[in-house]
Amino acid sequence: ALCTLYHESAQQLKHLQLQLAAKEATIRELRGSLARQRQPPAPGGDAAAGAEPACSLVESLLEQLGQAREQLRDSERLSARRVEALSQEVQKLNQQLEEKNGEIQQMINQPPYEKEREILRLQKTLAEREKAQATSDVLCRSLTDETHQLQRKLASTAEMCQHLAKCLEEKQRKEKGNSDDQIPTERSNQLLDNETSLQAVICNLQEENRMLKEKVAHVEDLNAKWQKYDASRDEYVKRLHLQLKEMKSQLEQHHSGASAQRNSDLMHKEIARLNKLLEEKMNECIKTKRELEDLKKASEGDNERIQMLEQQVLVYKDDFTSERSDRERAQNKIQELQAEVACLQHQLARRQDSRDTSSHFRVHAGNQNHLYVQTNVEHLRGNSPGQTGTRRTNSQSEQASPPGDNGNSGSEGRAQGELRCPHCMRFFNDELSDEFLKHVAECCQ
């Protein structure tokens, strides 16, 4: 691909050099015609007045041609630099290919696992080369675009030259009609020479215009090949603008007849339809942008809500762990109390065996103490069928018990076997942990 681009750029440079030579020839001919017009003195004031605007037109034409020549020289310099860069890249790629061929030969002689490693490395290098190829393609496209622009400028200058040549011919014809009796034969010969030179200039310009058209067609073909995969909305809009310009130019050309009016109406309708299509596409783009903004806002709100819920879950988890630790402490205390109760029962059994002859009053007092300890243990375990009822009965029994154990037994009984909602302060049994979590999620929402 790089070699073909190199050859095409070289051909384009040759063609541009030929165009420069043709332009320089036209400039020389125009300068010669100016020198011929300035050498003989004008016999009348009218002839001098008619020659002055022709000279000014030719000078403007020369200035435009000089500008076009400078632009062509600049384009040649840029193209030469790019061709040098491309040639250097080709040389580098050839060197890399030679190195890769040597590496492939070494890889063939290597064991299989080393071959796999080498294949992976070569795949990476291929990806890098593809990236470099893409960059070179972009540079080539930019070069073709610049050449296309320069060709358009040359075509516009050629059209201006043709127009100026036609103006000169018309003015010379008018001058001939007005001064047939006054101008001598020498002046008529000079005018004939000028006419022939102008006709030659016109022929050269026509040939140049034809060559430029061929060049434009060739460049358009190249651009079509390069831009198959670059079709997008911008190109579609550009095509629409070009169609509109062509329609306007056709309307201006065919404005004189009735058929032109019909065509203009159809073209106006087509333009209106295309404008409507453009407006619809723009409105669709605006709608999609708004929908994307709404979706972004909704996603931000959802993220904030998720963060808030996560924080709530963490708080509830901390509360649950704290309550669980309290419950474990209460269970440890229950075990200690059960051990104490077992010791007391053992002591009571010994005392009953040793004091068979003791009084009925002491035995009755020992039984009362035993009942008090059992009720306290059952209250801390929370094994009664109705927890609310046992809590009330235990509180009443504890009021009847000694005042030293009244404050601790209520808090320990509430911590044992119960879970409390942090929002509504409702109690749940520790066996119903799933119901407790569901209630917490519903209550906090």
Secondary structure, 3 states (H helix, E strand, C coil): CHHHHHHHHHHHHHHHHHHHHHHHHHHHHHHHHHHHHHCCCCCCHHHHHHHHHHHHHHHHHHHHHHHHHHHHHHHHHHHHHHHHHHHHHHHHHHHHHHHHHHHHHHHHCCCHHHHHHHHHHHHHHHHHHHHHHHHHHHHHHHHHHHHHHHHHHHHHHHHHHHHHHHHHHHHHHHHHHHCCCCCCHHHHHHHHHHHHHHHHHHHHHHHHHHHHHHHHHHHHHHHHHHCCCCCCHHHHHHHHHHHHHHHHHHHHHCCCCHHHHHHHHHHHHHHHHHHHHHHHHHHHHHHHHHHHHHHHHHHHHHHHHHHHHHHHHHHHHHHHHHHHHHHHHHHHHHHHHHHHHHHHHHHHHHHHHHCCCCCHHHHHHHHHHHHHHHHHHHHHHCCCCCHHHHHHHHHHHHHHCCHHHHHHHHHHHHHCCEEECCCCCCEEECCCHHHHHHHHHHHHC
